[in-house]
Amino acid sequence: MTKLFYDSNAENLKSNLQKLCEFGNRNAGSIAEKMSGEFFKDECEKYGWYTKIDKFEIEAFEELSAYLTVQNRTYNGKSAFFSASTGFNGIDAELIVCTNDVESKDCDQNCTGKIIVIFRDKQSDHSPILDQVIFYQNLGAVGIVIINYDKWAYVKTLETGYFNLEKRFGAKVTIPVVTIGDEDGQQLLNQIYEGKNKAKLVSEVINEKRFSSNVIAKKQGISENPKKIVVYGHRDSAGTLGANDNGSGTVIMMEICRALSNQNLKYTVELASFGAEEHLGSLGSNDYLSRYKDDLEEIVASIEIDMVGAGSSLYVMTGGDFADVRLKFSENLCNYVCKMASHMGYYINTLYSDAGTPDSGRFCAAGIPTTWLWGPDDIYYHSPEDTLDKVDINRLKYITDIITTCILNISDNQLTFTI
């Protein structure tokens, strides 16, 4: 018999998401990321779950300020993750606009000593930009300004698009890279075309070793030698408040914790709040899978929650493509989540990602049955606009209910899933 669950609380979800956003930008290795992890831990302990914090070292990035000044006009921006620092005083140089095809390795302009202005293409939204940055860096450019296709600045990633961690970041970036919004970009282009191309670029950032952490909450199963269900999602954000990405997944896990607090479960359930997913190759899940490698065979099902409170319709993801690998999730687990949603009166379809995966890719590569719930096409992600008012709280509630229903039924019936 299928056990249905509808007892999560939207007010709890909203309150916890508001508190999470109040910590500020949860960059991996930041004080805000640490505080949000302690908040997650305290909430889970309040409902009787065993908790622990696993720390791991990372190459951290923190932006202090980012802007471009041309004559008396200043354009506020966002530094790309792992941009080089200009320091407080910035760099003074001439601006030139470039639209070269970097794959051809040809450039029709002298880039030496210049700040290059390029464009973020909506058609290749998720495409890595590292090759383009390195192309102009090798031609002698001293900085890059990216004009976003939306009116807000966007936090871009200086990476290759590879799943393999050793190949993820490729060649070292030694110049500053800053994104500005489209409206500012059009004003900037007008100034350049008017001959006002003398600029100061500031990307005051910190690149240093710090510690991030995974926070694990555990409810022990009551059967003898119980198997394990893991629900997971990252807690860090991309230089923003990260209300949807991934505050939404974080507070859903906290509400699942409350909802299951009085349930006797045959299987053990773990809620894993990972650090260092954004721009770092999912280092939190990588650390978890390495640290507990001898226990991974206990996991019969795992579900990632990442960016579910905004964007398009909710999907159960069936895998994702990287530049070097294609990852396919457990088909029968994906179908099971859709079936449980249908039993509850919700419709969720499946989707395959052509833009890689978050932490679920690491679980899949480790041979663990997994899936990922996602609402694609959130236009505000990785931007200062990823705020609480953009998140549909009632949507978080029904996702909480669906996942809790899955946990209860997988546990009650002691189900297992293929890879």
Kinemage of the C-alpha trace (Angstrom):
@kinemage 1
@onewidth
@group {chain A} dominant
@subgroup {mainchain}
@vectorlist {calphas} color= white
{ca met a 1} P 0.000 0.000 0.000
{ca thr a 2} L 1.351 3.431 -0.961
{ca lys a 3} L 1.758 5.834 1.961
{ca leu a 4} L 1.139 9.458 0.921
{ca phe a 5} L 2.527 12.454 2.799
{ca tyr a 6} L 1.207 16.029 2.732
{ca asp a 7} L 2.236 17.403 6.131
{ca ser a 8} L 5.126 19.726 5.308
{ca asn a 9} L 4.717 23.379 6.239
{ca ala a 10} L 5.164 26.220 3.736
{ca glu a 11} L 5.566 28.781 6.531
{ca asn a 12} L 8.537 26.808 7.901
{ca leu a 13} L 10.071 26.672 4.445
{ca lys a 14} L 9.706 30.407 3.940
{ca ser a 15} L 11.042 31.271 7.400
{ca asn a 16} L 14.093 29.058 6.990
{ca leu a 17} L 14.801 30.386 3.499
{ca gln a 18} L 14.621 33.959 4.762
{ca lys a 19} L 17.119 33.150 7.542
{ca leu a 20} L 19.407 31.448 5.044
{ca cys a 21} L 19.399 34.506 2.774
{ca glu a 22} L 20.169 36.779 5.721
{ca phe a 23} L 23.616 35.190 6.015
{ca gly a 24} L 24.526 36.856 2.699
{ca asn a 25} L 26.577 35.468 -0.174
{ca arg a 26} L 27.417 31.875 0.718
{ca asn a 27} L 30.625 31.555 -1.310
{ca ala a 28} L 32.391 28.282 -0.614
{ca gly a 29} L 34.775 28.824 2.286
{ca ser a 30} L 33.092 32.042 3.428
{ca ile a 31} L 31.778 32.909 6.874
{ca ala a 32} L 28.240 32.930 5.418
{ca glu a 33} L 28.648 29.371 4.118
{ca lys a 34} L 29.887 28.254 7.547
{ca met a 35} L 27.015 29.989 9.354
{ca ser a 36} L 24.444 28.455 7.010
{ca gly a 37} L 25.942 25.019 7.695
{ca glu a 38} L 25.650 25.555 11.451
{ca phe a 39} L 22.031 26.664 10.925
{ca phe a 40} L 21.286 23.462 9.010
{ca lys a 41} L 22.979 21.388 11.729
{ca asp a 42} L 21.096 23.108 14.580
{ca glu a 43} L 17.716 22.643 12.885
{ca cys a 44} L 18.326 18.941 12.304
{ca glu a 45} L 19.532 18.399 15.859
{ca lys a 46} L 16.388 20.112 17.126
{ca tyr a 47} L 14.374 17.237 15.677
{ca gly a 48} L 16.563 14.537 17.147
{ca trp a 49} L 18.771 13.684 14.170
{ca tyr a 50} L 22.442 12.809 14.653
{ca thr a 51} L 24.630 15.391 12.900
{ca lys a 52} L 28.257 15.853 11.971
{ca ile a 53} L 30.379 18.347 10.049
{ca asp a 54} L 33.095 17.168 7.659
{ca lys a 55} L 35.603 19.870 6.690
{ca phe a 56} L 37.721 19.794 3.541
{ca glu a 57} L 40.219 22.191 1.983
{ca ile a 58} L 39.371 24.123 -1.182
{ca glu a 59} L 40.718 26.832 -3.472
{ca ala a 60} L 38.302 29.552 -2.384
{ca phe a 61} L 37.254 32.669 -4.254
{ca glu a 62} L 35.745 35.832 -2.797
{ca glu a 63} L 34.851 39.052 -4.589
{ca leu a 64} L 35.339 42.307 -2.684
{ca ser a 65} L 34.406 44.714 -5.473
{ca ala a 66} L 33.963 44.670 -9.244
{ca tyr a 67} L 33.247 47.593 -11.560
{ca leu a 68} L 34.298 49.440 -14.704
{ca thr a 69} L 34.657 53.209 -14.938
{ca val a 70} L 34.690 55.125 -18.248
{ca gln a 71} L 35.066 58.880 -17.801
{ca asn a 72} L 32.524 59.777 -15.095
{ca arg a 73} L 30.305 56.720 -15.537
{ca thr a 74} L 30.703 53.585 -13.384
{ca tyr a 75} L 29.276 50.190 -14.301
{ca asn a 76} L 28.889 47.800 -11.370
{ca gly a 77} L 29.649 44.193 -12.220
{ca lys a 78} L 30.423 40.724 -10.904
{ca ser a 79} L 33.831 39.083 -11.095
{ca ala a 80} L 33.996 35.698 -12.745
{ca phe a 81} L 34.932 32.937 -10.323
{ca phe a 82} L 38.741 32.639 -10.213
{ca ser a 83} L 39.275 35.918 -12.012
{ca ala a 84} L 42.663 37.426 -11.258
{ca ser a 85} L 42.683 40.387 -8.893
{ca thr a 86} L 43.455 43.948 -9.899
{ca gly a 87} L 43.707 45.023 -6.285
{ca phe a 88} L 41.877 48.042 -4.913
{ca asn a 89} L 43.335 50.486 -7.468
{ca gly a 90} L 42.362 48.488 -10.552
{ca ile a 91} L 43.974 48.752 -13.974
{ca asp a 92} L 43.810 51.580 -16.514
{ca ala a 93} L 43.671 50.594 -20.177
{ca glu a 94} L 41.922 51.117 -23.489
{ca leu a 95} L 38.707 49.219 -24.289
{ca ile a 96} L 38.168 47.371 -27.566
{ca val a 97} L 35.171 45.288 -28.662
{ca cys a 98} L 35.965 41.813 -30.015
{ca thr a 99} L 33.678 39.260 -31.680
{ca asn a 100} L 36.351 36.923 -33.027
{ca asp a 101} L 35.788 33.198 -33.457
{ca val a 102} L 38.370 31.936 -30.979
{ca glu a 103} L 38.296 28.436 -32.489
{ca ser a 104} L 39.896 29.821 -35.641
{ca lys a 105} L 42.769 31.230 -33.556
{ca asp a 106} L 42.652 34.392 -35.652
{ca cys a 107} L 42.185 37.915 -34.296
{ca asp a 108} L 41.845 41.037 -36.406
{ca gln a 109} L 42.728 43.475 -33.604
{ca asn a 110} L 45.782 44.312 -31.530
{ca cys a 111} L 44.850 43.121 -28.035
{ca thr a 112} L 48.143 43.882 -26.296
{ca gly a 113} L 47.575 46.011 -23.203
{ca lys a 114} L 43.827 46.311 -23.902
{ca ile a 115} L 40.653 45.481 -21.975
{ca ile a 116} L 38.580 43.269 -24.267
{ca val a 117} L 34.782 43.612 -24.375
{ca ile a 118} L 32.954 40.408 -25.362
{ca phe a 119} L 29.381 39.092 -25.100
{ca arg a 120} L 27.564 36.335 -23.222
{ca asp a 121} L 25.568 34.500 -25.865
{ca lys a 122} L 22.083 33.332 -24.831
{ca gln a 123} L 22.247 30.438 -27.279
{ca ser a 124} L 25.314 29.047 -25.515
{ca asp a 125} L 24.268 30.072 -22.019
{ca his a 126} L 26.031 27.242 -20.180
{ca ser a 127} L 29.056 27.002 -22.444
{ca pro a 128} L 32.449 27.369 -20.731
{ca ile a 129} L 34.201 30.638 -21.436
{ca leu a 130} L 37.714 29.688 -20.314
{ca asp a 131} L 39.029 29.078 -23.843
{ca gln a 132} L 37.889 32.551 -24.886
{ca val a 133} L 39.532 34.173 -21.864
{ca ile a 134} L 42.807 32.292 -22.421
{ca phe a 135} L 42.719 33.209 -26.137
{ca tyr a 136} L 42.725 36.944 -25.388
{ca gln a 137} L 45.063 36.545 -22.423
{ca asn a 138} L 47.632 34.921 -24.726
{ca leu a 139} L 47.240 37.840 -27.151
{ca gly a 140} L 48.304 40.240 -24.398
{ca ala a 141} L 44.942 41.513 -23.113
{ca val a 142} L 45.065 42.878 -19.563
{ca gly a 143} L 41.385 42.367 -18.734
{ca ile a 144} L 38.008 41.210 -20.057
{ca val a 145} L 34.529 42.694 -19.677
{ca ile a 146} L 31.595 40.429 -20.551
{ca ile a 147} L 28.242 41.991 -21.447
{ca asn a 148} L 25.396 39.791 -20.221
{ca tyr a 149} L 22.282 39.305 -22.388
{ca asp a 150} L 20.048 40.224 -19.408
{ca lys a 151} L 19.990 43.545 -17.591
{ca trp a 152} L 21.781 42.228 -14.505
{ca ala a 153} L 25.378 41.136 -14.044
{ca tyr a 154} L 26.064 37.411 -14.010
{ca val a 155} L 28.670 35.337 -12.181
{ca lys a 156} L 30.480 33.433 -14.908
{ca thr a 157} L 32.674 30.366 -14.410
{ca leu a 158} L 36.247 30.176 -15.660
{ca glu a 159} L 36.261 26.440 -16.331
{ca thr a 160} L 36.529 23.943 -19.170
{ca gly a 161} L 33.244 22.055 -18.878
{ca tyr a 162} L 35.021 18.783 -18.106
{ca phe a 163} L 33.690 16.407 -15.444
{ca asn a 164} L 37.215 15.223 -14.604
{ca leu a 165} L 38.421 17.413 -11.721
{ca glu a 166} L 42.011 17.507 -12.979
{ca lys a 167} L 40.834 18.954 -16.301
{ca arg a 168} L 38.042 21.135 -14.915
{ca phe a 169} L 39.892 24.432 -14.668
{ca gly a 170} L 42.582 24.016 -17.301
{ca ala a 171} L 45.007 26.872 -17.955
{ca lys a 172} L 45.492 29.495 -15.248
{ca val a 173} L 43.733 32.841 -15.707
{ca thr a 174} L 46.076 35.748 -14.939
{ca ile a 175} L 43.822 38.667 -15.960
{ca pro a 176} L 40.633 40.098 -14.398
{ca val a 177} L 37.263 39.069 -15.859
{ca val a 178} L 34.101 41.032 -14.980
{ca thr a 179} L 30.495 40.752 -16.219
{ca ile a 180} L 28.081 43.699 -16.480
{ca gly a 181} L 24.382 43.777 -17.376
{ca asp a 182} L 22.955 44.344 -20.849
{ca glu a 183} L 21.588 47.848 -20.193
{ca asp a 184} L 24.954 48.984 -18.831
{ca gly a 185} L 26.589 47.125 -21.705
{ca gln a 186} L 24.670 49.123 -24.301
{ca gln a 187} L 25.697 52.383 -22.599
{ca leu a 188} L 29.296 51.178 -22.535
{ca leu a 189} L 29.219 50.331 -26.255
{ca asn a 190} L 27.842 53.798 -27.018
{ca gln a 191} L 30.736 55.359 -25.115
{ca ile a 192} L 33.276 53.205 -26.954
{ca tyr a 193} L 31.772 54.063 -30.358
{ca glu a 194} L 31.946 57.747 -29.375
{ca gly a 195} L 35.677 57.305 -28.794
{ca lys a 196} L 35.431 57.264 -24.984
{ca asn a 197} L 37.454 54.103 -24.549
{ca lys a 198} L 39.824 54.920 -21.681
{ca ala a 199} L 38.720 52.827 -18.707
{ca lys a 200} L 39.540 51.653 -15.212
{ca leu a 201} L 38.660 48.032 -14.446
{ca val a 202} L 38.471 46.843 -10.856
{ca ser a 203} L 38.174 43.184 -9.895
{ca glu a 204} L 39.271 43.153 -6.274
{ca val a 205} L 39.128 39.497 -5.306
{ca ile a 206} L 40.684 36.940 -2.991
{ca asn a 207} L 41.936 33.586 -4.269
{ca glu a 208} L 43.249 31.475 -1.382
{ca lys a 209} L 43.018 28.121 0.361
{ca arg a 210} L 40.166 27.854 2.864
{ca phe a 211} L 37.898 25.190 4.313
{ca ser a 212} L 34.400 24.323 3.191
{ca ser a 213} L 32.241 21.677 4.861
{ca asn a 214} L 29.565 19.058 4.402
{ca val a 215} L 26.886 18.878 7.084
{ca ile a 216} L 25.365 15.406 7.471
{ca ala a 217} L 22.149 14.672 9.387
{ca lys a 218} L 21.278 11.026 10.002
{ca lys a 219} L 18.193 9.134 11.217
{ca gln a 220} L 19.026 5.514 11.932
{ca gly a 221} L 16.817 2.809 10.410
{ca ile a 222} L 15.133 0.306 12.735
{ca ser a 223} L 15.673 -2.845 10.657
{ca glu a 224} L 18.685 -5.066 11.221
{ca asn a 225} L 21.643 -3.843 9.137
{ca pro a 226} L 19.495 -1.199 7.387
{ca lys a 227} L 20.207 0.100 3.910
{ca lys a 228} L 20.410 3.852 3.338
{ca ile a 229} L 18.540 6.607 1.458
{ca val a 230} L 20.468 9.841 0.885
{ca val a 231} L 18.830 13.182 0.048
{ca tyr a 232} L 21.386 15.833 -0.814
{ca gly a 233} L 22.001 19.289 -2.239
{ca his a 234} L 24.617 22.029 -2.081
{ca arg a 235} L 24.451 24.915 0.364
{ca asp a 236} L 26.980 27.352 -1.126
{ca ser a 237} L 25.985 30.049 -3.610
{ca ala a 238} L 27.629 31.694 -6.617
{ca gly a 239} L 28.484 35.065 -5.133
{ca thr a 240} L 24.789 35.797 -4.568
{ca leu a 241} L 22.101 35.270 -1.927
{ca gly a 242} L 21.235 32.045 -3.749
{ca ala a 243} L 17.595 31.879 -2.653
{ca asn a 244} L 16.775 29.376 -5.384
{ca asp a 245} L 20.306 28.138 -6.106
{ca asn a 246} L 20.391 26.365 -3.771
{ca gly a 247} L 18.595 27.795 -0.774
{ca ser a 248} L 15.499 26.028 -2.099
{ca gly a 249} L 17.055 22.567 -1.825
{ca thr a 250} L 18.612 23.349 1.546
{ca val a 251} L 15.362 24.340 3.261
{ca ile a 252} L 13.497 21.393 1.706
{ca met a 253} L 15.983 19.063 3.376
{ca met a 254} L 15.441 20.873 6.679
{ca glu a 255} L 11.680 20.432 6.343
{ca ile a 256} L 12.081 16.749 5.437
{ca cys a 257} L 14.051 16.427 8.670
{ca arg a 258} L 11.144 17.866 10.684
{ca ala a 259} L 8.559 15.839 8.791
{ca leu a 260} L 10.328 12.515 9.412
{ca ser a 261} L 11.269 13.208 13.028
{ca asn a 262} L 8.443 11.063 14.462
{ca gln a 263} L 8.560 8.323 11.810
{ca asn a 264} L 10.033 4.880 12.436
{ca leu a 265} L 11.922 4.057 9.263
{ca lys a 266} L 13.280 0.656 8.271
{ca tyr a 267} L 16.018 2.291 6.207
{ca thr a 268} L 18.517 4.839 7.500
{ca val a 269} L 18.021 8.302 6.006
{ca glu a 270} L 20.818 10.829 5.523
{ca leu a 271} L 20.350 14.479 4.620
{ca ala a 272} L 23.600 15.840 3.182
{ca ser a 273} L 24.145 19.579 2.842
{ca phe a 274} L 27.218 19.845 0.630
{ca gly a 275} L 29.652 22.741 0.392
{ca ala a 276} L 31.681 23.875 -2.609
{ca glu a 277} L 29.458 22.804 -5.505
{ca glu a 278} L 29.348 26.122 -7.348
{ca his a 279} L 32.274 26.518 -9.770
{ca leu a 280} L 34.373 24.011 -7.871
{ca gly a 281} L 33.455 20.779 -9.626
{ca ser a 282} L 31.124 19.581 -6.851
{ca leu a 283} L 33.910 19.196 -4.315
{ca gly a 284} L 31.516 18.620 -1.409
{ca ser a 285} L 29.965 15.513 -2.908
{ca asn a 286} L 33.397 14.420 -4.112
{ca asp a 287} L 34.693 14.597 -0.533
{ca tyr a 288} L 31.636 12.742 0.818
{ca leu a 289} L 32.007 9.910 -1.694
{ca ser a 290} L 35.720 9.614 -1.009
{ca arg a 291} L 35.410 9.857 2.772
{ca tyr a 292} L 32.667 7.206 2.970
{ca lys a 293} L 33.745 5.038 0.040
{ca asp a 294} L 33.564 1.865 2.128
{ca asp a 295} L 29.897 2.507 2.964
{ca leu a 296} L 28.540 3.481 -0.466
{ca glu a 297} L 27.088 0.047 -1.191
{ca glu a 298} L 24.597 0.667 1.638
{ca ile a 299} L 22.925 3.410 -0.420
{ca val a 300} L 19.890 2.023 -2.269
{ca ala a 301} L 18.579 5.382 -3.504
{ca ser a 302} L 19.709 8.999 -3.532
{ca ile a 303} L 17.920 12.173 -4.610
{ca glu a 304} L 19.497 15.566 -5.268
{ca ile a 305} L 17.484 18.768 -4.822
{ca asp a 306} L 19.031 21.748 -6.635
{ca met a 307} L 17.293 24.881 -7.986
{ca val a 308} L 13.674 23.781 -7.615
{ca gly a 309} L 11.863 26.933 -6.450
{ca ala a 310} L 11.794 28.948 -9.684
{ca gly a 311} L 12.303 28.602 -13.417
{ca ser a 312} L 10.260 26.344 -15.664
{ca ser a 313} L 8.270 23.255 -14.712
{ca leu a 314} L 9.874 20.818 -12.306
{ca tyr a 315} L 11.686 17.845 -13.857
{ca val a 316} L 13.143 14.576 -12.666
{ca met a 317} L 16.515 14.560 -14.386
{ca thr a 318} L 17.773 11.401 -16.061
{ca gly a 319} L 21.427 12.457 -16.468
{ca gly a 320} L 23.660 15.033 -18.093
{ca asp a 321} L 26.420 15.629 -20.636
{ca phe a 322} L 29.877 17.024 -19.892
{ca ala a 323} L 32.644 17.688 -22.403
{ca asp a 324} L 34.301 14.389 -21.507
{ca val a 325} L 31.528 12.092 -20.258
{ca arg a 326} L 27.816 11.262 -20.539
{ca leu a 327} L 26.152 10.366 -17.249
{ca lys a 328} L 22.889 8.418 -17.100
{ca phe a 329} L 20.997 8.170 -13.826
{ca ser a 330} L 19.079 5.172 -12.484
{ca glu a 331} L 16.114 4.764 -14.835
{ca asn a 332} L 13.906 2.920 -12.389
{ca leu a 333} L 14.581 5.424 -9.589
{ca cys a 334} L 13.720 8.341 -11.911
{ca asn a 335} L 10.508 6.585 -12.925
{ca tyr a 336} L 9.696 5.778 -9.297
{ca val a 337} L 9.846 9.449 -8.264
{ca cys a 338} L 7.560 10.373 -11.173
{ca lys a 339} L 5.154 7.562 -10.203
{ca met a 340} L 4.983 8.705 -6.568
{ca ala a 341} L 4.269 12.252 -7.710
{ca ser a 342} L 1.490 10.943 -9.941
{ca his a 343} L -0.039 9.017 -7.016
{ca met a 344} L -0.189 12.335 -5.163
{ca gly a 345} L -1.889 14.140 -8.036
{ca tyr a 346} L 1.199 15.932 -9.376
{ca tyr a 347} L 2.615 15.695 -12.883
{ca ile a 348} L 6.392 15.630 -13.286
{ca asn a 349} L 8.158 14.654 -16.486
{ca thr a 350} L 11.749 13.546 -17.033
{ca leu a 351} L 14.487 15.520 -18.778
{ca tyr a 352} L 18.130 14.991 -19.781
{ca ser a 353} L 20.579 17.870 -19.254
{ca asp a 354} L 22.930 19.004 -22.011
{ca ala a 355} L 24.680 21.303 -19.511
{ca gly a 356} L 26.211 18.770 -17.159
{ca thr a 357} L 24.989 18.010 -13.651
{ca pro a 358} L 25.561 19.296 -10.125
{ca asp a 359} L 26.479 16.889 -7.301
{ca ser a 360} L 24.339 14.084 -8.744
{ca gly a 361} L 26.965 13.490 -11.415
{ca arg a 362} L 29.464 12.488 -8.729
{ca phe a 363} L 26.948 10.028 -7.226
{ca cys a 364} L 26.201 8.553 -10.640
{ca ala a 365} L 29.904 8.140 -11.460
{ca ala a 366} L 30.377 6.384 -8.098
{ca gly a 367} L 27.803 3.758 -9.096
{ca ile a 368} L 25.015 4.934 -6.775
{ca pro a 369} L 21.353 4.920 -7.908
{ca thr a 370} L 20.509 8.620 -8.056
{ca thr a 371} L 18.384 11.305 -9.645
{ca trp a 372} L 18.099 15.083 -9.479
{ca leu a 373} L 15.056 17.345 -9.173
{ca trp a 374} L 15.469 20.629 -11.079
{ca gly a 375} L 13.432 23.530 -12.401
{ca pro a 376} L 15.416 24.681 -15.480
{ca asp a 377} L 15.389 28.139 -17.041
{ca asp a 378} L 15.669 30.247 -13.900
{ca ile a 379} L 16.850 33.441 -15.561
{ca tyr a 380} L 18.066 34.882 -12.245
{ca tyr a 381} L 20.475 32.129 -11.250
{ca his a 382} L 24.089 33.143 -10.530
{ca ser a 383} L 23.028 36.774 -10.355
{ca pro a 384} L 22.206 39.325 -7.628
{ca glu a 385} L 18.540 38.794 -8.598
{ca asp a 386} L 18.406 35.282 -7.068
{ca thr a 387} L 16.416 36.526 -4.068
{ca leu a 388} L 13.636 35.273 -1.809
{ca asp a 389} L 10.834 37.004 -3.721
{ca lys a 390} L 11.629 34.935 -6.848
{ca val a 391} L 10.986 31.597 -5.074
{ca asp a 392} L 7.567 29.913 -5.139
{ca ile a 393} L 7.246 28.713 -1.533
{ca asn a 394} L 4.203 26.535 -2.238
{ca arg a 395} L 6.221 24.765 -4.909
{ca leu a 396} L 8.820 23.967 -2.246
{ca lys a 397} L 6.065 22.425 -0.134
{ca tyr a 398} L 4.827 20.021 -2.774
{ca ile a 399} L 8.393 18.991 -3.607
{ca thr a 400} L 8.993 18.320 0.086
{ca asp a 401} L 5.855 16.170 0.175
{ca ile a 402} L 6.854 14.212 -2.932
{ca ile a 403} L 10.358 13.433 -1.676
{ca thr a 404} L 9.123 12.545 1.814
{ca thr a 405} L 6.537 10.223 0.258
{ca cys a 406} L 9.311 8.558 -1.760
{ca ile a 407} L 11.441 8.088 1.360
{ca leu a 408} L 8.580 6.580 3.379
{ca asn a 409} L 7.608 4.107 0.687
{ca ile a 410} L 11.135 3.096 -0.276
{ca ser a 411} L 11.842 2.476 3.406
{ca asp a 412} L 8.552 0.718 4.267
{ca asn a 413} L 8.838 -1.634 1.287
{ca gln a 414} L 12.642 -1.922 1.546
{ca leu a 415} L 13.051 -1.195 -2.155
{ca thr a 416} L 16.301 -1.186 -4.107
{ca phe a 417} L 17.110 0.392 -7.470
{ca thr a 418} L 19.482 -0.402 -10.309
{ca ile a 419} L 22.276 1.916 -11.340
